[in-house]
Amino acid sequence: MNQFFSNIKGDAFGGITAGVVALPLALAFGVSSGLGPSAGLYGAIFISFFAALFGGTNTQISGPTAPMTAVSMVIIAGIVAANNGDVNKALPSILMVFLLAGVMQIGLGFLGLGKYIKYIPYPVVSGFMTAIGVIILLTQILPTLGYNPKNDEQYVNGFKAQAEEVILEKILKDEAREGILVLEDFKETITRAKKITKQKILVESKTLAAKEASGTIGAIKTLPRALKNINFLELLLSLATIFIIYGFKRITTAVPSTLVALVVVSSAAIAFGLDYKPIERIPEGLPVPQLEMFSSFSFSSISPYILTALTLSLLGAIDSLLTSVVADNMTKTKHNSNKELVGQGIGNSIAAVFGGIPGAGATIRTVVNINSGGKTRLSGMIAGVLLLFVLLALGPIASKIPAAVLSGILVTVGIGVMDYKGLKAIPVLPRDISLGPIRLSSEVLIMLTVLILSTFWDLIFAVGIGLVISCLMFMKLIGDVTSRESNVEPLKEEAWPDETAFPVALKDSVFIKHIKGPLFFGYTSEFQHLYKQIPDTAKTVVIRLNKMQYMDQTGLYVMEDMLQDLKAKGVDVIFVGLLDQPRYMMERIDIIPDLVSEDQVYKSFKMYLKQLSE
């Protein structure tokens, strides 16, 4: 406890500064997610406080981040669409998915899987992060231009016929569920259809128009209409925000430029009485638990999103642990990966209960905290408390912030989150694969695949495909290296330094097999080809295994086939330098001692020679 309060002054200043930096981003991420600014603010409050309290990185500041918001957008859009565009109706299911993701994160921590996150290939992470930036930029085109498809009367009218069909389909589904749909008598159906008003059709048309213009593809398709219907006031406010964010950084970095832009542009818009579109109203008072998510829980409503929730939890884990590494480098400390995952999971779970969007460790906010004097987890808790104070004291004022200002902030976030280091490396990475006459870098191929699929198709499947390609490429590389380094040679022609003392009389009948690398399923075909090079004249085969560190089940059975084949030919097999893991595997299926006896296994080639001489 003494250590907890050992740096109160520094932690207070660091936490307050980080909270100030977090405020505009929390509001912007909340708006971008589709749940409104309050969802972003609630997420920042609870995740920051509880991730700091229970986490494993003393100086980390957590809250909604660009990657987590991008994935959350996918979840929210999908569940809202399944609920006929009604956000309030969809909210319990959305929050339950977020809660599930938080619980999964806690599970990852308790299972000790934090240390394995680092094995996700860099090209996958690079492609994903760049895609996040592109997604944010594309989805902010319409808000920056001040174009809202729901307010475009001509555009909305184009969906009226489809809207009427959707409403009629809902009526038929309701009747089927109620058991009153009779094919021979559509009286009830006709009665309900007659009650469809123009207002209902208009509302449904606006929902369909908004859905059509959503996402990256929707933004691109709708861009021509947006360019014809630019709201120049909204565009000016967005551009002013972007200009101040980048311009103020050139003056000083002591004050967060994002906050300066938020305050200056919003104050100017309010002071001059401009006719701008404000953000959604931020509820006053303390956050209230969304207990409806439990009372109206239905497994069927979230079952399609279980994999997405897992992806969200893994992404949060990666995002947080990468930030933890940055914090370690700055503070010369070492974080606890698994404890950090538990803390992040608790924070995300509690945030979901109160209607907040999920988050993770935020690199910029963490760096600001450390540079401002934060040294203990108290700093992250103070950041959360500050945001709660802002909610309680300044909620009505914050509700007057122009939506265009947050669009401008998100544009800068999208530009900043891209992995420029990975993009700059594209021309210089070795071209190690061939696609017909074209030579490409496997890492570039993976990165671009993840980038394109994430941007225009599905974030979750894109990452999965990227991981599969990475694994296949890695296995091919290891297989090629092992094949290239391994060989079968007669002792009279080729010999390692410790093989030169081998008895001359035996060299014509003894062959040596060098295996340099793991014997796994990606190398088995080359291994089979290699052992078939052993001539029929061989009486003894010495297999040097001191560089075969690993053997999987496929490799095990290929080894067994080779030994059975050699035994049938009357060839003696000698193992030299057999390591622990391959030996364990061979003992499990009795290769040792059934095919190779214990006295045919030697720790070194020197010991084998000594045995021969005796």
Buried (B, 14 or more C-beta within 10 A) or exposed (E): EEEBEEBEEBBBBBBBBBBBBBBBBBBBBBBBBBBBBBBBBBBBBBBBBBBBBBBBBBBBBBBBBBBBBBBBBBBBBBBBEBBEBEBEBBBBBBBBBBBBBBBBBBBBBEEEBBEEBEEBBBBBBBBBBBBBBBBBBBBBBBBBBBBBBBBBEEBBEEBBEBBBEBBBEEBBEEBEEEEEBEEEEBEBBEEBBEEBEEEEBBBBBBBBBBBBBBBBBBBEEBBEBBEEBEBEBBBBBBBBBBEBBEEBBEEEEEBBBBBBBBBBBBEEBBEEEEEBBBBBBBBEEEBEEBEEBEEEEEEEBBEEBBEBBBBBBBBBBBBBBBBBBBBBEBBEEEBBBBBBBBBBBBBBBBBBBBBBBBBBBBBBBBBBBBBBBBBBBBBBBBBBBBBBEBBEEEBEEBBBBBBBBBBBBBBBBBBEBBBEEBBEBEEEBEEBBEEEEEEBBBBBBBBBBBBBBBBBEBBBEBBBBBBEBBEEBEBBBBBBBBBEEBBBBBBBEEBEEBBEEBEEEEBEBBBBBBBBBBBBBBBBEBBEEBBEEBEEEBEBBBBBBBBBBBBBEBBBBBBBBBBEBBBEEEBBBBBBBBBEBBBEBBEEBEBBEEBBEEEBBBEEBEEBBEEBEE
